Amino acid sequence: MTSLLPRTRTMFPGLTEWFDAAWPFGERNLVRIEEVAAEGEYVVRAELPGFDPEKDVHVAAENGMLTISAERQARKEEKGRSEFRYGSFSRTVALPRGAETAKIAATYHDGILEVKVPVAQTEATGQIEIPVKKD
């Protein structure tokens, strides 16, 4: 959602974040994602700049759901201010039917996590022919 208030010169800077939150008091999605369904593959891309993918990022698939979680530890600074967000972040999306969770692959490049899930082709559904027996 685009904020209705300008981010610069705001008398109450925290107020702009409140307007950007899910309405009215829902969870903030701090991990932004893209989902693309292509033939034979489902791809989820997540913006995770500044995370160490080997230590801070986890991907899990269970019960038809894909969960991407990450954690950023706060650093103690004596002076100054920070608008960085610290703590645990998580997003969960439903996997498509036929998702082969044992073959999921993930890569991380330039702050973007890309998770590729192979999807088995399912048989087409449609009209079923009914043979008629003739006496």
MARBA-3410 file (N, C-alpha, C, O; in Angstrom, 1 decimal):
135
0.8,-1.2,0.0,0.0,0.0,0.0,0.9,1.2,0.0,1.9,1.2,0.7 ~ 0.5,2.2,-0.7,1.3,3.5,-0.8,0.8,4.4,0.4,-0.4,4.5,0.6 ~ 1.7,5.0,1.1,1.4,5.8,2.2,0.7,7.1,1.7,1.0,7.6,0.7 ~ -0.3,7.5,2.5,-1.0,8.8,2.2,-0.2,10.0,2.7,-0.5,11.1,2.3 ~ 0.7,9.7,3.6,1.5,10.8,4.1,2.9,10.8,3.6,3.5,9.7,3.4
3.5,12.0,3.3,4.9,12.0,2.9,5.8,11.5,4.0,5.6,11.8,5.1 ~ 6.9,10.9,3.6,7.8,10.3,4.5,8.8,11.4,5.0,9.4,11.2,6.1 ~ 9.0,12.4,4.3,9.9,13.5,4.8,9.2,14.6,5.5,8.0,14.9,5.2 ~ 9.8,15.1,6.5,9.2,16.2,7.2,7.9,15.9,7.9,7.0,16.8,8.0 ~ 7.7,14.7,8.3,6.5,14.3,9.0,6.7,14.6,10.5,7.7,14.3,11.1
5.7,15.2,11.1,5.8,15.6,12.5,5.9,14.3,13.4,6.6,14.3,14.4 ~ 5.2,13.3,13.0,5.2,12.0,13.7,5.6,10.9,12.7,4.7,10.3,12.1 ~ 6.9,10.6,12.6,7.4,9.6,11.7,6.8,8.2,11.8,6.6,7.5,10.8 ~ 6.4,7.8,13.1,5.8,6.5,13.3,4.4,6.4,12.7,4.0,5.3,12.4 ~ 3.8,7.5,12.5,2.4,7.6,12.0,2.4,7.1,10.6,1.4,6.4,10.2
3.4,7.4,9.8,3.4,6.9,8.4,3.5,5.4,8.3,2.9,4.8,7.5 ~ 4.2,4.8,9.2,4.3,3.3,9.3,3.0,2.7,9.7,2.6,1.6,9.2 ~ 2.2,3.4,10.5,0.9,2.9,10.9,0.0,2.8,9.7,-0.7,1.8,9.6 ~ 0.0,3.8,8.9,-0.8,3.8,7.7,-0.4,2.8,6.7,-1.2,2.3,5.9 ~ 0.9,2.5,6.6,1.4,1.4,5.7,1.1,0.0,6.2,1.2,-0.9,5.4
0.7,-0.1,7.4,0.4,-1.5,8.0,-0.9,-2.0,7.4,-1.7,-1.3,6.8 ~ -1.0,-3.3,7.5,-2.3,-3.9,7.0,-3.4,-3.4,7.9,-3.2,-3.1,9.1 ~ -4.5,-3.2,7.3,-5.6,-2.5,8.0,-6.6,-3.5,8.5,-6.8,-4.5,7.8 ~ -7.2,-3.3,9.7,-6.9,-2.2,10.6,-5.7,-2.5,11.5,-4.9,-1.6,11.7 ~ -5.6,-3.7,12.0,-4.5,-4.0,12.9,-3.8,-5.3,12.6,-3.3,-6.0,13.5
-3.7,-5.7,11.3,-3.2,-6.9,10.9,-1.7,-7.0,11.0,-1.0,-6.0,11.3 ~ -1.2,-8.1,10.6,0.3,-8.4,10.5,0.9,-7.6,9.4,0.4,-7.5,8.3 ~ 2.1,-7.0,9.7,2.9,-6.3,8.7,3.7,-7.4,7.9,4.3,-8.2,8.6 ~ 3.6,-7.3,6.6,4.4,-8.3,5.8,5.8,-7.6,5.5,5.9,-6.9,4.5 ~ 6.7,-7.9,6.4,8.0,-7.3,6.2,8.9,-8.0,5.2,9.9,-7.4,4.7
8.5,-9.2,4.9,9.2,-9.9,3.8,8.2,-9.8,2.6,7.2,-10.4,2.6 ~ 8.7,-9.0,1.6,7.9,-8.9,0.4,8.2,-10.0,-0.6,9.3,-10.3,-0.8 ~ 7.1,-10.5,-1.2,7.3,-11.7,-2.1,6.7,-11.5,-3.4,5.8,-10.6,-3.6 ~ 7.1,-12.3,-4.4,6.5,-12.4,-5.7,6.3,-13.9,-5.9,7.1,-14.7,-5.5 ~ 5.1,-14.2,-6.5,4.8,-15.6,-6.8,4.6,-15.7,-8.3,3.8,-14.9,-8.9
5.2,-16.7,-9.0,5.0,-16.9,-10.4,4.8,-18.4,-10.6,5.5,-19.2,-10.2 ~ 3.7,-18.7,-11.3,3.4,-20.1,-11.7,3.6,-20.2,-13.2,2.9,-19.6,-14.0 ~ 4.6,-21.1,-13.5,4.9,-21.3,-14.9,4.6,-22.8,-15.1,4.4,-23.6,-14.2 ~ 4.6,-23.2,-16.3,4.4,-24.7,-16.6,5.5,-25.5,-16.0,6.6,-25.4,-16.3 ~ 5.0,-26.4,-15.1,6.0,-27.3,-14.5,6.8,-26.7,-13.3,7.6,-27.4,-12.8
6.5,-25.5,-12.9,7.3,-24.9,-11.9,6.6,-23.7,-11.2,5.8,-23.0,-11.8 ~ 6.8,-23.6,-9.9,6.2,-22.6,-9.1,7.4,-21.8,-8.5,8.2,-22.5,-7.8 ~ 7.5,-20.5,-8.6,8.6,-19.8,-8.1,8.2,-18.7,-7.2,7.2,-17.9,-7.4 ~ 8.8,-18.6,-6.0,8.6,-17.6,-5.0,9.9,-16.8,-4.9,10.9,-17.4,-4.6 ~ 9.8,-15.5,-5.0,11.0,-14.6,-4.8,10.7,-13.8,-3.6,9.6,-13.2,-3.5
11.7,-13.6,-2.7,11.5,-12.8,-1.5,12.6,-11.8,-1.4,13.8,-12.1,-1.6 ~ 12.2,-10.5,-1.1,13.2,-9.5,-0.8,13.8,-9.7,0.6,13.1,-9.5,1.6 ~ 15.1,-10.0,0.7,15.7,-10.2,2.0,17.1,-9.5,2.0,18.1,-10.2,2.2 ~ 17.2,-8.2,1.7,18.5,-7.6,1.7,19.1,-7.5,3.0,18.5,-7.3,4.1 ~ 20.4,-7.7,3.1,21.1,-7.6,4.3,21.1,-8.8,5.2,21.7,-8.8,6.3
20.5,-9.9,4.7,20.5,-11.1,5.5,21.6,-12.0,5.0,22.0,-12.0,3.8 ~ 22.2,-12.8,5.9,23.1,-13.9,5.6,22.3,-15.1,5.3,21.8,-15.7,6.2 ~ 22.2,-15.6,4.0,21.4,-16.7,3.7,21.8,-18.0,4.4,21.0,-18.9,4.6 ~ 23.1,-18.1,4.7,23.5,-19.4,5.3,23.2,-19.4,6.8,23.1,-20.5,7.4 ~ 23.0,-18.3,7.5,22.8,-18.3,8.9,21.4,-17.8,9.3,20.8,-18.2,10.2
20.9,-16.8,8.5,19.7,-16.0,8.9,18.4,-16.4,8.2,17.3,-16.0,8.7 ~ 18.5,-17.2,7.1,17.3,-17.4,6.3,17.0,-18.9,6.3,17.9,-19.7,6.2 ~ 15.7,-19.3,6.4,15.3,-20.6,6.4,14.1,-20.8,5.5,13.2,-20.0,5.5 ~ 14.1,-21.9,4.8,13.0,-22.3,3.9,12.5,-23.6,4.3,13.3,-24.6,4.4 ~ 11.2,-23.8,4.5,10.6,-25.1,4.9,9.3,-25.3,4.1,8.5,-24.4,3.8
9.1,-26.6,3.7,7.8,-27.0,3.1,7.2,-28.1,3.9,7.8,-29.1,4.2 ~ 5.9,-27.8,4.3,5.2,-28.8,5.1,3.7,-28.6,5.0,3.2,-27.5,5.0 ~ 3.0,-29.8,4.8,1.6,-29.8,4.7,1.0,-28.8,3.6,0.0,-28.1,3.8 ~ 1.7,-28.8,2.5,1.2,-28.0,1.4,1.5,-26.6,1.5,1.0,-25.8,0.7 ~ 2.4,-26.2,2.4,2.7,-24.8,2.6,4.2,-24.6,2.5,5.0,-25.4,3.0
4.6,-23.4,2.0,6.0,-23.0,1.9,6.2,-21.8,2.8,5.5,-20.8,2.7 ~ 7.2,-22.0,3.7,7.5,-20.9,4.7,8.9,-20.4,4.5,9.8,-21.2,4.5 ~ 9.0,-19.1,4.4,10.3,-18.4,4.3,10.4,-17.6,5.6,9.6,-16.7,5.8 ~ 11.5,-17.8,6.4,11.6,-17.1,7.6,13.1,-16.6,7.6,14.0,-17.2,7.1 ~ 13.2,-15.4,8.3,14.6,-14.8,8.5,14.6,-14.1,9.8,13.6,-13.7,10.3
15.8,-13.9,10.3,16.0,-13.2,11.5,17.2,-12.2,11.4,18.2,-12.6,11.0 ~ 17.0,-11.0,11.9,18.0,-10.0,11.9,18.3,-9.6,13.3,17.4,-9.1,14.0 ~ 19.5,-9.7,13.8,19.9,-9.4,15.1,20.2,-7.9,15.2,20.9,-7.3,14.4 ~ 19.7,-7.2,16.3,19.9,-5.8,16.5,21.3,-5.6,17.0,21.9,-6.4,17.7 ~ 21.9,-4.5,16.5,23.3,-4.1,17.0,23.1,-3.0,18.0,22.3,-2.1,17.7
23.8,-3.0,19.1,23.7,-1.9,20.0,24.6,-0.8,19.6,25.8,-0.9,19.4 ~ 24.0,0.4,19.4,24.7,1.6,19.1,24.5,2.6,20.2,23.3,2.8,20.7 ~ 25.5,3.3,20.6,25.3,4.3,21.7,24.6,5.6,21.2,23.8,6.1,22.0 ~ 24.9,6.0,20.0,24.3,7.3,19.5,23.7,7.1,18.2,24.1,6.1,17.5 ~ 22.9,8.0,17.8,22.3,7.9,16.4,20.9,7.3,16.5,20.3,7.1,17.5
20.4,7.1,15.3,19.0,6.5,15.2,19.0,5.5,14.1,19.9,5.5,13.2 ~ 18.0,4.6,14.1,18.0,3.5,13.1,16.5,3.3,12.7,15.6,3.3,13.6 ~ 16.3,3.2,11.4,15.0,2.8,10.9,15.0,1.4,10.4,14.0,0.9,9.8 ~ 16.1,0.7,10.7,16.1,-0.8,10.3,15.1,-1.5,11.2,14.8,-1.1,12.3 ~ 14.7,-2.6,10.7,13.8,-3.5,11.4,14.6,-4.7,11.8,15.3,-5.3,11.0
14.5,-5.1,13.1,15.2,-6.2,13.6,14.2,-7.3,14.2,13.0,-6.9,14.5 ~ 14.6,-8.5,14.3,13.7,-9.5,14.8,13.5,-10.6,13.8,14.2,-10.7,12.8 ~ 12.4,-11.4,14.0,12.1,-12.5,13.1,11.0,-12.1,12.1,10.1,-11.3,12.5 ~ 11.2,-12.5,10.9,10.2,-12.2,9.8,9.8,-13.5,9.2,10.6,-14.4,9.1 ~ 8.6,-13.6,8.7,8.1,-14.9,8.2,7.0,-14.7,7.2,6.2,-13.8,7.4
7.0,-15.4,6.1,5.9,-15.4,5.1,5.6,-16.9,4.8,6.5,-17.7,4.6 ~ 4.3,-17.2,4.7,3.9,-18.6,4.3,2.9,-18.5,3.1,2.0,-17.6,3.1 ~ 3.2,-19.3,2.1,2.3,-19.3,1.0,1.9,-20.8,0.7,2.6,-21.7,1.0 ~ 0.7,-21.0,0.1,0.2,-22.3,-0.2,0.9,-22.8,-1.5,1.0,-22.0,-2.5 ~ 1.3,-24.0,-1.5,1.9,-24.6,-2.6,0.8,-25.1,-3.6,-0.2,-25.6,-3.1
1.1,-25.1,-4.9,0.1,-25.6,-5.8,0.0,-27.1,-5.7,0.9,-27.8,-5.2 ~ -1.1,-27.7,-6.2,-1.3,-29.1,-6.2,-0.2,-29.7,-7.1,0.1,-29.2,-8.2 ~ 0.3,-30.8,-6.7,1.4,-31.5,-7.5,2.8,-31.0,-7.1,3.7,-31.4,-7.8 ~ 2.9,-30.1,-6.1,4.3,-29.6,-5.8,5.1,-30.7,-5.3,4.7,-31.5,-4.4 ~ 6.4,-30.8,-5.8,7.3,-31.9,-5.4,8.3,-31.3,-4.4,9.3,-30.8,-4.8
7.9,-31.3,-3.1,8.6,-30.7,-2.1,10.0,-31.2,-1.9,10.9,-30.5,-1.4 ~ 10.2,-32.5,-2.3,11.6,-33.1,-2.1,12.6,-32.5,-3.1,13.8,-32.7,-2.9 ~ 12.1,-31.8,-4.1,13.0,-31.3,-5.2,13.1,-29.7,-5.1,13.5,-29.1,-6.1 ~ 12.7,-29.1,-4.0,12.7,-27.7,-3.9,14.2,-27.2,-3.9,15.0,-27.8,-3.3 ~ 14.4,-26.1,-4.7,15.8,-25.5,-4.7,15.7,-24.0,-4.4,14.7,-23.4,-4.9
16.7,-23.5,-3.7,16.6,-22.1,-3.4,18.0,-21.5,-3.7,19.0,-22.1,-3.5 ~ 18.0,-20.2,-4.2,19.2,-19.5,-4.4,19.0,-18.1,-3.8,17.9,-17.6,-3.7 ~ 20.2,-17.4,-3.5,20.1,-16.1,-2.9,21.2,-15.2,-3.7,22.3,-15.6,-3.7 ~ 20.7,-14.1,-4.3,21.6,-13.3,-5.0,21.1,-11.8,-4.9,20.0,-11.5,-5.2 ~ 22.0,-10.9,-4.6,21.7,-9.5,-4.5,20.5,-9.2,-3.6,19.7,-8.3,-3.9
20.4,-9.9,-2.5,19.3,-9.6,-1.6,18.0,-10.3,-1.9,17.0,-10.0,-1.2 ~ 18.0,-11.1,-3.0,16.7,-11.7,-3.4,16.9,-13.2,-3.2,17.8,-13.8,-3.8 ~ 15.9,-13.8,-2.4,15.9,-15.3,-2.3,14.9,-15.8,-3.3,13.8,-15.3,-3.5 ~ 15.3,-16.8,-4.1,14.4,-17.4,-5.1,14.3,-18.8,-4.8,15.2,-19.6,-4.7 ~ 13.0,-19.3,-4.6,12.7,-20.6,-4.3,11.9,-21.2,-5.5,10.9,-20.7,-5.9
12.5,-22.3,-6.1,11.8,-23.0,-7.2,11.3,-24.3,-6.7,12.0,-25.1,-6.2 ~ 10.0,-24.5,-7.0,9.3,-25.7,-6.6,8.8,-26.4,-7.9,7.9,-25.9,-8.6 ~ 9.4,-27.6,-8.2,8.9,-28.3,-9.4,7.4,-28.8,-9.1,7.1,-29.2,-8.0 ~ 6.6,-28.7,-10.1,5.2,-29.1,-10.0,4.9,-30.2,-11.0,5.1,-30.0,-12.3 ~ 4.5,-31.4,-10.5,4.2,-32.5,-11.4,3.0,-32.2,-12.2,2.0,-31.6,-11.7
3.0,-32.5,-13.5,1.9,-32.3,-14.4,0.7,-33.3,-13.9,1.0,-34.5,-13.8 ~ -0.4,-32.7,-13.7,-1.6,-33.6,-13.4,-2.4,-33.9,-14.6,-2.3,-33.1,-15.6 ~ -3.0,-35.0,-14.6,-3.8,-35.3,-15.7,-5.0,-34.3,-15.9,-5.5,-33.8,-14.9 ~ -5.3,-34.0,-17.2,-6.3,-33.1,-17.5,-7.7,-33.6,-17.0,-7.9,-34.8,-17.2 ~ -8.5,-32.8,-16.5,-9.8,-33.2,-16.1,-10.8,-32.7,-17.2,-10.5,-31.7,-17.9
-11.8,-33.3,-17.3,-12.8,-32.9,-18.3,-13.9,-34.0,-18.5,-14.2,-34.8,-17.6 ~ -14.4,-34.0,-19.7,-15.5,-34.9,-20.0,-15.0,-36.3,-20.1,-13.9,-36.6,-20.7 ~ -15.7,-37.2,-19.4,-15.3,-38.6,-19.4,-16.3,-39.4,-20.3,-17.5,-39.3,-20.1 ~ -15.7,-40.1,-21.3,-16.6,-40.8,-22.2,-17.2,-42.0,-21.5,-16.6,-42.8,-20.7 ~ -18.5,-42.2,-21.7,-19.2,-43.3,-21.1,-19.6,-44.3,-22.2,-20.5,-44.0,-23.1
-19.0,-45.5,-22.3,-19.4,-46.4,-23.3,-20.8,-47.0,-23.1,-21.1,-47.3,-21.9 ~ -21.5,-47.2,-24.1,-22.9,-47.7,-24.0,-22.9,-49.1,-24.6,-22.4,-49.4,-25.7 ~ -23.4,-50.1,-23.8,-23.5,-51.5,-24.3,-24.8,-51.6,-25.1,-25.8,-51.1,-24.7 ~ -24.6,-52.2,-26.2,-25.8,-52.4,-27.1,-26.2,-53.9,-27.0,-25.3,-54.8,-27.1 ~ -27.5,-54.2,-26.9,-27.9,-55.6,-26.8,-28.1,-56.2,-28.1,-28.5,-57.3,-28.2
END
